[in-house]
Amino acid sequence: MNNKAGVPFLACLFGILLLIGVIWNGYENPASQIMPQAEAQPQGDADAESSAKSEDEQNLDSTIFAEDKVVDVKITLDADDFQDMLDNASNEEMKTASVDYNGVRIDNIGIRTKGNLSLRSVVSMPDSDRYSFKLSFDEFISSQNLFGISKINLNNNYSDASSMREFLTYELAEKMGLPVPKHSYVNIYINGERYGTYLAVEQIGSAYLERYFDNSTGALYKAEMTGNGGDLQWISDNADDYSALAKKSKGNDDTALVNMIDELNNGSDYESVLDVEEVLKYIALNVATQNTDSYIGQNKQNYYLYEQKGVFSVLPWDYNMAFGGLGSSSLLIDEPTQGALAERPLVAKLLEQEEYKEKYHAILQETIDVFLQEDIFHARVQELYALISEDVEKDPNAFYTFDEFKQSVEALKTTNSTQVEQISQQLDGTIPSSGDGSGSGGGMGMPGDGGGAGGNAGGGAAGGVPDGAPGGFAPGGDAGGNNAANGDAPAAFNGQMPPEAQNGQTQNGQDGTGVQDVQNGGQMGQFPGRGNGQMPGGMNRPDMGGERGGMPGMNGGMGEPSSQGSAAEAMTAGIAVLILILACVFVKFFRRHRL
C-alpha cells in the first residue's frame, strides 16, 4: 500500500473505530444497566413538571415508585443466609443480595429485617415470616445507589388489613405541602418465590433532602421510642440528654438542636428555630388521620427533624397506624396529645398563639373539605382497591384473609367519615375542641383504652371484645355505632382476626377519657397474631439497636456517580466526533495536494 494513500485511510479507520467504541461502551457500561432511561412522561401540564425534575427523579417516579401500578421486586440471596435472617430476625443483620427492581438490576446490595413493634410481633408468631425488609444499595459499595437513593424500606403493612393507611397518609401529606418519601406498592419475590405485596418507602436521606430543601448538609435526627427528649421538652443544655433524638447525620454538632428546644420551651421567637407553618401542617396531618403513633402519641416517635441554618423542619414518617390504627376514637383538635398538652411543647406552645391557632384551624378545614371530603376519599380508596386487590388476594404470606381485607377497606371509609365529622363539629364550635389540659386521653389507644377518648372496647362486659368479634384486635373494625355515644363499641366489628389471634381478650377494659359524647369510635388497631390482646414483650422497646448504622442515605456525593458518568461519556463522544471530523478534513486536504 502506498504510504500517502495509507495515512488518510488509517486516520478515517481510527476515527470510525473510536466512534463505534464509544457507542458500544454506552451499551455495555454497567451504569447504563443499573440506571436505564426513564419511561416517556405524559404530555400537557406534566411536561413542565417533568422538565423541572432531575433525570434521576423522573426514573424514580416512572420505574421505582410508580404509584399507578404494582411493580415486581425480585431479590436473590444465598438460601442459607436467607434462612439465617429469618431464624434470627431480631438481630437485623445485613446479608448480601442482588435485586431486580422492576427491570433494574443491582448486585452486592445489603438486605435485613427491620422494624420495632412489627418486627417483635412477627418474631413471636409461630407461623409467619412476613417481616419488613430494608434494601441498602450502598452497604457494600459506598458509591452505589438506585437513581440517587441508597435505601428503600419494604414495609409489610403490619396491623393494617386494608394495606392502605400508610399510602393514603403520605399522599395526603404531600397534598398538604409536606415533604414525604416516595412510596409505591410492590410484589416481592425472594429466590424466585413470591413473598408478598408490600409498600416500598424511600428512606429519608440525601436524595430526599436535596429534593425538598436543595441541600443535605443540615443536621438530621430521628425520634425513637426509647430514651428522653422525644417530646421536645427542655431537659438541659447537654445534647446527650436528648437520647430519643437519634442523630442520623455526620459532621454537625448539636448546638442548633439544643437552641431550638430551649427557644421552644423557654422563649417565644418560634419562627427563629422552627418552620412554623410546616409544623402546623404536621400536627394537622396527625389529627386528621387520628395518628397517635407519632409526636402527639404516648411514644413521641416516628418523625424526623431536619435543620437548616438553625431552623428545623418536622418530617412525617411511618403511618401504618394512621386512621385510628391504635384505636383512638377521636381527638380534641386543640388538645390532641395522649398525655398532658404541656408535655408536647411543639403543640402547646404554638397553639397558645392565636395567630398560629387560626392558621392551624384553616389547614384542618382545607384538609377535611378538600382532601378528606367523603366522596373524594372514598373514590381514592376504591382506586387503590382496584390497584392492589388482585395482588392482595394472591399474597402467600398475608396477615389477613381477603375477606378481612375487603371489610377493612370499608371500615377505613367509615373511620375517615367519622373523623371528618368530629373535626368539622369542633371547628365550628358545635362540640369542644379542647379540655382541661390533660389531653385527649387513651394512653396508647391499646385494648382496654377504648381507643382514647372513646370508652369501653366492648359492647358487653367491660374490657371484653364485642359480641361477634373473635378477640384480640378487630382488623378493620369500626368502633363506632349506635352505642358509641357513651364510648361503647358496637356489637360487632367489621372484620375477623387471623385464626391464630382468636379467643383473645382485650386488656383491662378501662374507660377512655377526654372527648365527651363521642358518637363514633375509631378503627381498632389490627395486630395479627395477638390473640391475648397484648403487645409482644411489653411496651418497652428492647435494646435491638433500632435503625442501625449512620445517617440513611447520607454517604456524601449521593447521585454523583451517575451524573459524573454522563458527563464523562459526553466528553468522550465529543472528542471522538472531533477526531473523525479532523480525519475527514485531513483526507480532503491530502487529496487536494495530490491533484
HUFEN-V942773 format. One record per helix or strand. SS is the DSSP state (H for helix, E for strand). FROM is the first residue (numbers start at 1). LEN is the number of residues. If there is no record, write none. Layout:
ss->SS from->FROM len->LEN
ss->SS from->FROM len->LEN
This chain:
ss->H from->3 len->26
ss->H from->30 len->5
ss->H from->45 len->8
ss->H from->55 len->10
ss->E from->71 len->7
ss->H from->79 len->9
ss->H from->89 len->3
ss->E from->95 len->7
ss->E from->104 len->11
ss->H from->117 len->8
ss->E from->132 len->5
ss->E from->146 len->1
ss->E from->149 len->1
ss->E from->151 len->5
ss->H from->165 len->11
ss->E from->183 len->8
ss->E from->193 len->10
ss->H from->206 len->8
ss->E from->220 len->4
ss->H from->239 len->3
ss->E from->245 len->3
ss->H from->255 len->12
ss->H from->270 len->3
ss->E from->274 len->1
ss->H from->276 len->13
ss->E from->303 len->6
ss->E from->311 len->6
ss->E from->332 len->1
ss->E from->335 len->1
ss->E from->338 len->1
ss->H from->341 len->3
ss->H from->345 len->7
ss->H from->354 len->18
ss->H from->374 len->21
ss->H from->402 len->26
ss->E from->439 len->1
ss->E from->478 len->1
ss->H from->484 len->3
ss->H from->499 len->3
ss->E from->523 len->1
ss->H from->560 len->35
